[in-house]
Amino acid sequence: MKKYIILIALFLSEFVSAQCAMCKAVVQNGDISMAEGVNNGITYLMVFPYLLIGILFYVIYRYKKRAKI
């Protein structure tokens, strides 16, 4: 059942338009430098949660590795 839900989510994700009104207006305005700035901002916002989760998993891994010894 989980496989079907994941497949449906993957196929339907192409049709989703998940932008706020201001971001969409800026990008559609045609200003290339502003659009690149929005894209860079989204990338920076997306990277930090992954870094934090990665650091958390690394700390847990190190803690469990020390607990075995």
DOPA-103012 format. One record per residue: x, y, z of N, C-alpha, C in turn. Coordinates in steps of 0.001 Angstrom, whole numbers, padded with zeros to 6 digits, always signed. Layout:
BEGIN
XYZXYZXYZ
...
! end
This chain:
BEGIN
+000821-001193+000000+000000+000000+000000+000867+001259+000000
+001957+001231+000783+002841+002399+000839+003482+002667-000516
+003802+001596-001246+004418+001761-002566+003493+002506-003516
+002203+002180-003462+001245+002840-004343+001095+004317-003991
+001081+004621-002729+000965+006016-002301+002185+006808-002746
+003362+006224-002604+004592+006905-003028+004590+007119-004535
+004191+006112-005293+004145+006256-006752+003149+007327-007176
+001991+007355-006552+000990+008372-006883+001526+009762-006549
+002171+009896-005409+002729+011195-005021+003801+011645-006001
+004622+010716-006470+005671+011074-007424+005093+011514-008764
+004069+010822-009228+003494+011172-010520+002671+012454-010468
+002037+012718-009358+001209+013914-009249+002009+015154-008883
+003240+014989-008458+004032+016141-008036+004372+017073-009190
+004345+016572-010423+004646+017436-011565+003545+018455-011817
+002349+018164-011378+001216+019038-011655+000976+020064-010555
+001724+019961-009488+001514+020845-008356+002267+022149-008582
+001600+023268-008332+002232+024572-008439+002284+025171-007038
+003387+024930-006342+003483+025320-004933+004363+026553-004783
+003853+027689-005190+004565+028944-005007+003622+029938-004358
+004198+030777-003524+003364+031831-002949+003090+032872-004039
+002122+033704-003806+001707+034685-004810+002830+035666-005142
+003580+036100-004127+004661+037063-004368+005795+036435-005167
+006162+035208-004827+007234+034538-005550+006850+034328-007005
+005623+033902-007218+005148+033670-008577+005134+034970-009375
+004713+036068-008762+004669+037354-009448+006072+037824-009822
+007031+037625-008936+008411+038046-009209+008994+037249-010358
+008762+035938-010337+009331+035079-011379+008663+035360-012720
+007370+035590-012731+006665+035855-013987+006929+037254-014522
+007459+038134-013695+007747+039500-014111+008808+039525-015204
+009702+038553-015208+010703+038482-016256+012060+038999-015844
+012229+039472-014612+013516+039952-014137+014383+038745-013786
+015392+038488-014604+016211+037284-014464+016994+037280-013156
+017587+038412-012793+018390+038445-011567+017515+038228-010331
+016308+038750-010351+015392+038554-009227+014964+037088-009152
+014710+036462-010298+014320+035051-010322+015460+034171-009813
+016696+034507-010186+017842+033741-009682+017981+033905-008178
+017713+035090-007674+017754+035323-006234+016711+034502-005496
+015519+034412-006069+014465+033593-005458+014889+032132-005448
+015453+031663-006555+015909+030267-006627+017026+029997-005624
+017953+030919-005479+019033+030744-004504+018483+030731-003084
+017529+031598-002807+016921+031627-001486+016210+030324-001158
+015501+029772-002124+014825+028490-001924+015845+027395-001665
+016947+027424-002400+017991+026410-002209+018589+026511-000812
+018892+027718-000362+019448+027880+000982+018466+027408+002049
+017200+027736+001878+016193+027305+002848+016021+025793+002850
+016243+025168+001715+016068+023723+001606+017259+022959+002177
+018449+023520+002129+019655+022814+002548+019748+022665+004064
+019389+023677+004814+019608+023656+006260+018852+022565+007006
+017598+022282+006696+016954+021164+007403+017650+019830+007149
+018121+019610+005921+018832+018368+005625+020151+018297+006388
+020852+019415+006490+022087+019431+007273+021820+019120+008736
+020788+019727+009295+020459+019482+010699+020072+018032+010943
+019288+017455+010058+018906+016048+010204+020124+015151+010047
+021015+015470+009109+022234+014692+008933+023117+014737+010169
+023267+015911+010756+024068+016046+011976+023421+015271+013117
+022109+015321+013228+021402+014571+014268+021640+013067+014120
+021516+012551+012900+021746+011120+012680+023199+010746+012963
+024138+011628+012632+025540+011349+012903+025800+011286+014404
+025209+012204+015152+025377+012207+016615+024769+010943+017217
+023603+010548+016741+022979+009320+017245+023838+008113+016907
+024380+008074+015696+025249+006974+015283+026486+006884+016182
+027117+008017+016428+028312+008024+017282+027965+007600+018711
+026823+008055+019215+026386+007695+020572+026159+006201+020676
+025498+005610+019708+025216+004171+019738+026487+003357+019548
+027408+003864+018746+028678+003164+018521+029487+003152+019817
+029508+004247+020553+030221+004293+021833+029538+003439+022882
+028230+003327+022843+027482+002542+023829+027782+001055+023686
+028112+000606+022466+028429-000817+022245+029772-001194+022824
+030698-000261+022870+032055-000556+023335+032132-000668+024813
! end
